[in-house]
Amino acid sequence: MTAVLEPMVTARDAENVVGGRTLVAVQAVNISRLSTHPVPTVPGTLIVVAGQGPKDSNGAGKSSFIAAITALLGDEQWRFASGARAVAELLFNAELAAQGDSQWASADHGYIVGVFDYADPAEGGGPVEGDGAEEEQGETAVTVWLRVNVDAPHLEIRWRRGVYLASAPSEADRVSLADRLWASLPRSAGRRDLVAKDLSRVLYGGQVRCVSFLSTSVRSKVATNLLSQPLNEISPERIFSAIAALTGLDRELEAERKSRAEEHRERAKAAEAAERLTEWEREAASLLKTFDRRDRARDEAAAAVRRWRTRQARLLMDAAEADAAHAADQERLHREGEELAAAAKAAEKEIEQLTGGALEAQLQEAGAALADLKGQADQLGADKAVARNRLDELRRRVSALEERRREADGRDRDAARAELAEAEARRDEAQQEYGMAKGAVARAKRSLAEAEAGEGSAPAQIRALAAAGIAAVGLLDAVELAEGVRERWEAALWPYREAVVVGAGDLDAAVAALDGMPGSMIVPADGGTTLPDGVSCEPSPASFFAALEGEGTGVVVVGGFGEPVTGRVARVQAAGTAVESAEEALERARQATTDAAADVALAGRRLAGARAAAELDEVRAAMAGLRERLEELGGSESRLGPRLGAAEQTLRRLQAKADTRALEVDRLRGRRETHERERDKVRRAASELADRRAALGLDDLEKAWGGSREGAAEWLSALDDDEATWTPAEWWHTAEKHLSEALRRVFPDGPSDEDMPEEMRFLLRERAEGEGRRTDREQATFPRLVKAMESYLRQQEDYERHQRRQIEVQMSARRADLDKAQKGATEAAGAAEAHRTALTAAIRARLQRVSEEFEKLDVTYGGYGATLEFPTPEQPGDPEQEWRWRVTPKWRRSDGQRYVPYNRRANTALMDEKAVKLVCAAALASSGGGRLCLVLDELGRNLGKEHRKEAVALFRKIGETHGITVIGALQDDMEPYAIDACGQYVKLRRSSDTMPYNEPPVVVGYDEHEARVRKLADHITAARPEPAPPEPA
């Protein structure tokens, strides 16, 4: 859908306003020193711009004139996307003009006005996008106004159909008329104007309409000019730079450099994040290593305590078992003789049965079978011991976890954590209220002290009068009221509660003493005895009360005080009551604080219990697995037991037969002697056993154990098969070993460690330097030392647990930061690589197009063919370094020959010709099929005198053939050669340095389209003063 608007109305979203039109006239207002006269231009030909300054062609404003044209035509070297701030430097600057800024002011704004029309009238007839769809009396021209501002926005755009120039007889009139015409133009974007970033899209539909070589200082960045020096003296890198400036590739290369710099920054950020994480992990690992040592030390300390306890139980049970064994041995010795005689008779019968050769083979076979079965039984027993040991450990953990779980009161971890947060909030609030109550008590006590000192009212005045030696008392403290008159007189006296009573003779001195306290009230005591009923006061201010009893003051004071407000005793009692109330409030606040702290402790225990419940489920699952394993091992052992018993029985029977067969006869013969010797041995053994039983000291050992023998037996029954065989000495050595290991892990530097508690340091010195045997000293100090160790480790446990949680949280956060930085670096590298790949293809395509145009122009205008060689360079390693391409022009010097590089020796005319063709080829490659304008500064400056005319004529031929308008500024030495070869001649003039502005320009040209000339004629001639009529003869 196309909007149809009035001819003077513009559209916000208009694009390609100029369309296929080309520039036919330009006007500059307040631009450098240029004259404000409109300058017509002939499209599709060579336009040369000459100058006539005070001395030579310099100083006439040629560069400023062609620079203004490039800005009007949207040359992207002005950086329109960034606001085109450099365009503002074209404005008239009084400091640079003649006589400085003493006579003229610098321009804060100016205008560049361009008239666009179709190069061929047959192309006209289309509407201007953004204007009306209907023609305005067949008008095809469009006038574009660019307002250049010192302040942002530096460029504003408006336009309208037709020729709309500031035409007036004088410079001042044209400047003021330009402001009025601008104000009459409609805004180009509704309530505002379009700005620099919109210029190319709105005016030219995004097409390239101008390429330029500006070699002067009107812009900060000056591209290489291929016509400013011999082509073979320009390096391939600078040739590419010139082509890039003409074709717009320099902006793409700058964008690629910024992308590469961004990639480098992202990589540096990722490397820095990795380095910071490594350093932090090293520090965290050091802390965790210390915490792990303390955890292992806790295990070592617990193991030491268990082994010390087991040693005490083993000593007691060994002594009890020895005592029982001694008693049993005494009885056994009495029965031994009879048992031996019976055994001898039984053995005699077996000797006959055991003789024969088969007994040894049976014995060997039974021994091998028994050994195999014992191996299997030992393996099963070892597996069961391991499983039982692990199960016992888990049972102990279950008991502890169940005890802790009860404290959760059925809450899960989230609920317990929330309760803890709420309890802490209540505790903080209670503490704040407690602090406020303490402040209230202090204030109440201070008020009580002032009341007791008689300074309850007006304390500052009373102290000042006392310092001056004047007796004074507060009015309310001095007055005593009967109960019946309280309501009447308390309301009357209340406005004077800050008054002081002094003697009548001291009134003047009191006024002088209170001179620095404005607003103080003094009641003189005149000593009168006539006071109102129910009122007493000492000293007596009778006149004051008489005045109060008089006519009313017009002020109503509401009475009804709950407590008396007069009389020192009453006021002291009221202050004391206030102190008691404040202290009661303080006690309530203290109790609330204590209750809140108890709630916090309870919530903390519940949170620990909730965590223990989760851990308990895991432990029970592990215990179920171990029980299944034990059942499997028990089944295997049960199945192996009968076989093992049978094998043992068989082996014992066969071994007994073998032994008996060899020894039985000798043993029977020595039976009698043996019985006699055994009888003597029994007597001696009985005496020794009695002494041993007395030396066991069972009572002392039971006291050291701290429990009953049954408790010691139960403790030892929980040991595994291996531990059950350990001696007390072994238990002592292992306990001491575990304690030493715990000390080493917690305090690597020994007693000199600064973190060691003083109690432990004292016990270690006693172990090392005390009296008696070292083992005795170590056993005597062991219980106290291990207790001190456990206490120290418990104090450190909460801190270490908190630090571990903090390390885990920070580890996760820092690794997330590293992942984010690495991801950013990867994405930046991918984006830069994609940008570089696309840019490489674009550069090669653009250079290939320039090469093709170069070939066409060379063949068309007398050459044998030309091309460009442009290898793809490696990307630079430095992110700030430019990506340097190399372009090498080549051409044939005759038909059928190969291409010769441009830097081979050749005549000057050939070099100048190829340079002109290369510049035009780059311009054609950038045009995109639109009306192109090629703007050149210092045209032909480097051309040889004998070739200048031919080179300039070549520009004209190429421009007229391809519809390119070539505008070139030239020095005065080029002027004679350019006049005959150009299609239009423009000369800018400024004859004196005292002139701030140029004189009217001289324009000589020919336009074959009469209608266009007539359309501009009125505006051109209106800016010229009427010639004076000739005087009559």
ZIJOTA-V320705 format. One record per backbone hydrogen bond with DSSP energy under -0.5 kcal/mol. NH is the residue of the N-H (numbers start at 1). CO is the residue of the C=O. If there is no record, write none. Layout:
nh=NH co=CO
nh=NH co=CO
This chain:
nh=5 co=3
nh=5 co=131
nh=9 co=6
nh=14 co=11
nh=16 co=201
nh=17 co=202
nh=18 co=203
nh=19 co=203
nh=21 co=18
nh=22 co=117
nh=24 co=115
nh=25 co=115
nh=26 co=39
nh=27 co=113
nh=29 co=111
nh=32 co=30
nh=32 co=90
nh=34 co=31
nh=39 co=26
nh=41 co=24
nh=43 co=41
nh=45 co=42
nh=47 co=45
nh=47 co=966
nh=48 co=46
nh=48 co=984
nh=49 co=968
nh=50 co=48
nh=50 co=986
nh=52 co=988
nh=53 co=56
nh=60 co=57
nh=65 co=61
nh=66 co=62
nh=67 co=63
nh=68 co=64
nh=69 co=65
nh=70 co=66
nh=71 co=67
nh=72 co=68
nh=73 co=69
nh=74 co=71
nh=75 co=70
nh=78 co=75
nh=79 co=76
nh=82 co=79
nh=83 co=80
nh=84 co=79
nh=87 co=84
nh=88 co=84
nh=88 co=85
nh=89 co=86
nh=90 co=87
nh=91 co=88
nh=92 co=30
nh=94 co=92
nh=96 co=93
nh=97 co=93
nh=100 co=97
nh=102 co=99
nh=107 co=92
nh=110 co=148
nh=111 co=29
nh=112 co=146
nh=113 co=27
nh=114 co=144
nh=115 co=25
nh=116 co=114
nh=116 co=142
nh=117 co=22
nh=123 co=120
nh=124 co=121
nh=128 co=132
nh=129 co=127
nh=130 co=131
nh=131 co=128
nh=137 co=135
nh=139 co=136
nh=142 co=116
nh=143 co=160
nh=144 co=114
nh=144 co=142
nh=145 co=158
nh=146 co=112
nh=147 co=145
nh=147 co=156
nh=148 co=110
nh=148 co=146
nh=149 co=147
nh=149 co=154
nh=150 co=108
nh=156 co=147
nh=157 co=194
nh=158 co=145
nh=160 co=143
nh=161 co=7
nh=162 co=141
nh=164 co=162
nh=167 co=165
nh=168 co=166
nh=174 co=170
nh=175 co=171
nh=176 co=172
nh=177 co=173
nh=178 co=174
nh=179 co=175
nh=180 co=176
nh=181 co=177
nh=182 co=178
nh=183 co=179
nh=184 co=180
nh=185 co=181
nh=185 co=182
nh=189 co=192
nh=190 co=187
nh=191 co=189
nh=192 co=189
nh=194 co=157
nh=196 co=155
nh=198 co=195
nh=199 co=195
nh=199 co=196
nh=202 co=198
nh=203 co=199
nh=204 co=199
nh=204 co=200
nh=205 co=201
nh=206 co=200
nh=207 co=204
nh=209 co=207
nh=211 co=933
nh=213 co=935
nh=215 co=213
nh=219 co=216
nh=222 co=220
nh=223 co=221
nh=226 co=224
nh=228 co=225
nh=233 co=230
nh=234 co=231
nh=239 co=235
nh=240 co=236
nh=241 co=237
nh=242 co=238
nh=243 co=239
nh=244 co=240
nh=245 co=241
nh=246 co=242
nh=247 co=243
nh=248 co=244
nh=249 co=244
nh=250 co=244
nh=251 co=248
nh=252 co=248
nh=253 co=249
nh=254 co=250
nh=255 co=251
nh=256 co=252
nh=257 co=253
nh=258 co=254
nh=259 co=255
nh=260 co=256
nh=261 co=257
nh=262 co=258
nh=263 co=259
nh=264 co=260
nh=265 co=261
nh=266 co=262
nh=267 co=263
nh=268 co=264
nh=269 co=265
nh=270 co=266
nh=271 co=267
nh=272 co=268
nh=273 co=269
nh=274 co=270
nh=275 co=271
nh=276 co=272
nh=277 co=273
nh=278 co=274
nh=279 co=275
nh=280 co=276
nh=281 co=277
nh=282 co=278
nh=283 co=279
nh=284 co=280
nh=285 co=281
nh=286 co=282
nh=287 co=283
nh=288 co=284
nh=289 co=285
nh=290 co=286
nh=291 co=287
nh=292 co=288
nh=293 co=289
nh=294 co=290
nh=295 co=291
nh=296 co=292
nh=297 co=293
nh=298 co=294
nh=299 co=295
nh=300 co=296
nh=301 co=297
nh=302 co=298
nh=303 co=299
nh=304 co=300
nh=305 co=301
nh=306 co=302
nh=307 co=303
nh=308 co=304
nh=309 co=305
nh=310 co=306
nh=311 co=307
nh=312 co=308
nh=313 co=309
nh=314 co=310
nh=315 co=311
nh=316 co=312
nh=317 co=313
nh=318 co=314
nh=319 co=315
nh=320 co=316
nh=321 co=317
nh=322 co=318
nh=323 co=319
nh=324 co=320
nh=325 co=321
nh=326 co=322
nh=327 co=323
nh=328 co=324
nh=329 co=325
nh=330 co=326
nh=331 co=327
nh=332 co=328
nh=333 co=329
nh=334 co=330
nh=335 co=331
nh=336 co=332
nh=339 co=335
nh=340 co=336
nh=341 co=337
nh=342 co=338
nh=343 co=339
nh=344 co=340
nh=345 co=341
nh=346 co=342
nh=347 co=343
nh=348 co=344
nh=349 co=345
nh=350 co=346
nh=351 co=347
nh=352 co=348
nh=353 co=349
nh=354 co=350
nh=355 co=351
nh=359 co=356
nh=360 co=357
nh=361 co=357
nh=362 co=358
nh=363 co=359
nh=364 co=360
nh=365 co=361
nh=366 co=362
nh=367 co=363
nh=368 co=364
nh=369 co=365
nh=370 co=366
nh=371 co=367
nh=372 co=368
nh=373 co=369
nh=374 co=370
nh=375 co=371
nh=376 co=372
nh=377 co=373
nh=378 co=374
nh=379 co=375
nh=380 co=376
nh=381 co=377
nh=382 co=378
nh=383 co=379
nh=384 co=380
nh=385 co=381
nh=386 co=382
nh=387 co=383
nh=388 co=384
nh=389 co=385
nh=390 co=386
nh=391 co=387
nh=392 co=388
nh=393 co=389
nh=394 co=390
nh=395 co=391
nh=396 co=392
nh=397 co=393
nh=398 co=394
nh=399 co=395
nh=400 co=396
nh=401 co=397
nh=402 co=398
nh=403 co=399
nh=404 co=400
nh=405 co=401
nh=406 co=402
nh=407 co=403
nh=407 co=404
nh=408 co=405
nh=409 co=406
nh=411 co=408
nh=416 co=412
nh=417 co=413
nh=418 co=414
nh=419 co=415
nh=420 co=416
nh=421 co=417
nh=422 co=418
nh=423 co=419
nh=424 co=420
nh=425 co=421
nh=426 co=422
nh=427 co=423
nh=428 co=424
nh=429 co=425
nh=430 co=426
nh=431 co=427
nh=432 co=428
nh=433 co=429
nh=434 co=430
nh=435 co=431
nh=436 co=432
nh=437 co=433
nh=438 co=434
nh=439 co=435
nh=440 co=436
nh=441 co=437
nh=442 co=438
nh=443 co=439
nh=444 co=440
nh=445 co=441
nh=446 co=442
nh=447 co=443
nh=448 co=444
nh=449 co=445
nh=450 co=446
nh=451 co=447
nh=452 co=448
nh=453 co=449
nh=454 co=451
nh=455 co=450
nh=462 co=458
nh=463 co=459
nh=464 co=460
nh=465 co=461
nh=466 co=462
nh=467 co=463
nh=468 co=464
nh=469 co=466
nh=470 co=465
nh=471 co=469
nh=473 co=501
nh=474 co=454
nh=475 co=499
nh=478 co=474
nh=479 co=475
nh=480 co=536
nh=482 co=534
nh=485 co=482
nh=486 co=482
nh=486 co=483
nh=489 co=485
nh=490 co=486
nh=491 co=487
nh=492 co=488
nh=493 co=489
nh=494 co=490
nh=495 co=491
nh=496 co=493
nh=497 co=494
nh=499 co=496
nh=500 co=521
nh=501 co=473
nh=502 co=500
nh=502 co=523
nh=503 co=471
nh=504 co=525
nh=506 co=503
nh=507 co=504
nh=510 co=506
nh=511 co=507
nh=512 co=508
nh=513 co=509
nh=514 co=510
nh=515 co=512
nh=517 co=514
nh=520 co=517
nh=521 co=498
nh=523 co=500
nh=524 co=522
nh=525 co=502
nh=526 co=524
nh=527 co=540
nh=528 co=540
nh=531 co=529
nh=535 co=532
nh=536 co=480
nh=538 co=478
nh=541 co=539
nh=542 co=540
nh=545 co=541
nh=546 co=542
nh=547 co=543
nh=548 co=544
nh=549 co=545
nh=550 co=546
nh=550 co=547
nh=557 co=555
nh=567 co=476
nh=568 co=477
nh=571 co=567
nh=572 co=568
nh=573 co=569
nh=574 co=570
nh=575 co=571
nh=576 co=572
nh=577 co=573
nh=578 co=574
nh=579 co=575
nh=580 co=576
nh=581 co=577
nh=582 co=578
nh=583 co=579
nh=584 co=580
nh=585 co=581
nh=586 co=582
nh=587 co=583
nh=588 co=584
nh=589 co=585
nh=590 co=586
nh=591 co=587
nh=592 co=588
nh=593 co=589
nh=594 co=590
nh=595 co=591
nh=596 co=592
nh=597 co=593
nh=598 co=594
nh=599 co=595
nh=600 co=596
nh=601 co=597
nh=602 co=598
nh=603 co=599
nh=604 co=600
nh=605 co=601
nh=606 co=602
nh=607 co=603
nh=608 co=604
nh=609 co=605
nh=610 co=606
nh=611 co=607
nh=612 co=608
nh=613 co=609
nh=614 co=610
nh=615 co=611
nh=616 co=612
nh=617 co=613
nh=618 co=614
nh=619 co=615
nh=620 co=616
nh=621 co=617
nh=622 co=618
nh=623 co=619
nh=624 co=620
nh=625 co=621
nh=626 co=622
nh=627 co=623
nh=628 co=624
nh=629 co=625
nh=630 co=626
nh=631 co=627
nh=632 co=628
nh=633 co=629
nh=634 co=630
nh=635 co=631
nh=636 co=632
nh=637 co=633
nh=638 co=634
nh=639 co=635
nh=640 co=636
nh=641 co=637
nh=642 co=638
nh=644 co=640
nh=645 co=641
nh=646 co=642
nh=647 co=643
nh=648 co=644
nh=649 co=645
nh=650 co=646
nh=651 co=647
nh=652 co=648
nh=653 co=649
nh=654 co=650
nh=655 co=651
nh=656 co=652
nh=657 co=653
nh=658 co=654
nh=659 co=655
nh=660 co=656
nh=661 co=657
nh=662 co=658
nh=663 co=659
nh=664 co=660
nh=667 co=663
nh=668 co=664
nh=669 co=665
nh=670 co=666
nh=671 co=668
nh=674 co=670
nh=675 co=671
nh=676 co=672
nh=677 co=673
nh=678 co=674
nh=679 co=675
nh=680 co=676
nh=681 co=677
nh=682 co=678
nh=683 co=679
nh=684 co=680
nh=685 co=681
nh=686 co=682
nh=687 co=683
nh=688 co=684
nh=689 co=685
nh=690 co=686
nh=691 co=687
nh=692 co=688
nh=693 co=689
nh=694 co=690
nh=695 co=691
nh=696 co=692
nh=697 co=694
nh=701 co=697
nh=702 co=698
nh=703 co=699
nh=704 co=700
nh=705 co=701
nh=706 co=702
nh=707 co=702
nh=712 co=708
nh=713 co=709
nh=714 co=710
nh=715 co=711
nh=716 co=712
nh=717 co=713
nh=718 co=714
nh=718 co=715
nh=719 co=716
nh=724 co=720
nh=725 co=722
nh=726 co=723
nh=731 co=727
nh=732 co=728
nh=733 co=729
nh=734 co=730
nh=735 co=731
nh=736 co=732
nh=737 co=733
nh=738 co=734
nh=739 co=735
nh=740 co=736
nh=741 co=737
nh=742 co=738
nh=743 co=739
nh=744 co=740
nh=745 co=741
nh=746 co=742
nh=747 co=743
nh=750 co=747
nh=752 co=749
nh=753 co=750
nh=756 co=753
nh=761 co=757
nh=762 co=758
nh=763 co=759
nh=764 co=760
nh=765 co=761
nh=766 co=762
nh=767 co=763
nh=768 co=764
nh=769 co=765
nh=770 co=766
nh=777 co=773
nh=778 co=774
nh=779 co=775
nh=780 co=776
nh=781 co=777
nh=782 co=778
nh=783 co=779
nh=785 co=781
nh=786 co=782
nh=787 co=783
nh=788 co=784
nh=789 co=785
nh=790 co=786
nh=791 co=787
nh=792 co=788
nh=793 co=789
nh=794 co=790
nh=795 co=791
nh=796 co=792
nh=797 co=793
nh=798 co=794
nh=800 co=796
nh=801 co=797
nh=802 co=798
nh=803 co=799
nh=804 co=800
nh=805 co=801
nh=806 co=802
nh=807 co=803
nh=808 co=804
nh=809 co=805
nh=810 co=806
nh=811 co=807
nh=812 co=808
nh=813 co=809
nh=814 co=810
nh=815 co=811
nh=816 co=812
nh=817 co=813
nh=818 co=814
nh=819 co=815
nh=820 co=816
nh=821 co=817
nh=822 co=818
nh=823 co=819
nh=824 co=820
nh=825 co=821
nh=826 co=822
nh=827 co=823
nh=828 co=824
nh=829 co=825
nh=830 co=826
nh=831 co=827
nh=832 co=828
nh=833 co=829
nh=834 co=830
nh=835 co=831
nh=836 co=832
nh=837 co=833
nh=838 co=834
nh=839 co=835
nh=840 co=836
nh=841 co=837
nh=842 co=838
nh=843 co=839
nh=844 co=840
nh=845 co=841
nh=846 co=842
nh=847 co=843
nh=848 co=844
nh=849 co=845
nh=850 co=846
nh=851 co=847
nh=852 co=848
nh=853 co=849
nh=854 co=850
nh=855 co=851
nh=856 co=852
nh=857 co=853
nh=858 co=854
nh=859 co=855
nh=860 co=856
nh=861 co=857
nh=862 co=859
nh=863 co=858
nh=864 co=892
nh=867 co=890
nh=869 co=888
nh=870 co=868
nh=873 co=871
nh=881 co=878
nh=884 co=882
nh=885 co=883
nh=886 co=871
nh=887 co=236
nh=888 co=869
nh=889 co=887
nh=890 co=867
nh=891 co=900
nh=892 co=865
nh=897 co=894
nh=900 co=891
nh=902 co=889
nh=904 co=901
nh=911 co=907
nh=912 co=908
nh=913 co=909
nh=914 co=910
nh=915 co=911
nh=916 co=912
nh=917 co=913
nh=918 co=914
nh=919 co=915
nh=920 co=916
nh=921 co=917
nh=922 co=918
nh=923 co=919
nh=924 co=920
nh=925 co=921
nh=926 co=922
nh=926 co=923
nh=927 co=923
nh=927 co=924
nh=928 co=924
nh=930 co=927
nh=932 co=930
nh=933 co=209
nh=934 co=965
nh=935 co=211
nh=935 co=933
nh=936 co=967
nh=937 co=213
nh=939 co=969
nh=941 co=938
nh=942 co=227
nh=943 co=940
nh=947 co=944
nh=948 co=944
nh=951 co=947
nh=952 co=948
nh=953 co=949
nh=954 co=950
nh=955 co=951
nh=956 co=952
nh=957 co=953
nh=958 co=954
nh=959 co=955
nh=960 co=956
nh=961 co=957
nh=962 co=958
nh=963 co=959
nh=964 co=959
nh=965 co=932
nh=966 co=45
nh=966 co=964
nh=967 co=934
nh=967 co=965
nh=968 co=47
nh=968 co=966
nh=969 co=936
nh=970 co=49
nh=974 co=971
nh=975 co=971
nh=976 co=972
nh=977 co=974
nh=978 co=974
nh=979 co=975
nh=980 co=976
nh=981 co=977
nh=982 co=978
nh=983 co=46
nh=984 co=46
nh=985 co=1004
nh=986 co=48
nh=987 co=1002
nh=988 co=50
nh=989 co=999
nh=990 co=52
nh=995 co=992
nh=996 co=994
nh=998 co=33
nh=999 co=989
nh=1002 co=987
nh=1003 co=1001
nh=1004 co=985
nh=1006 co=983
nh=1010 co=1008
nh=1013 co=1009
nh=1014 co=1010
nh=1015 co=1011
nh=1016 co=1012
nh=1017 co=1013
nh=1018 co=1014
nh=1020 co=1016
nh=1021 co=1017
nh=1022 co=1018
nh=1023 co=1019
nh=1023 co=1020
nh=1024 co=1021
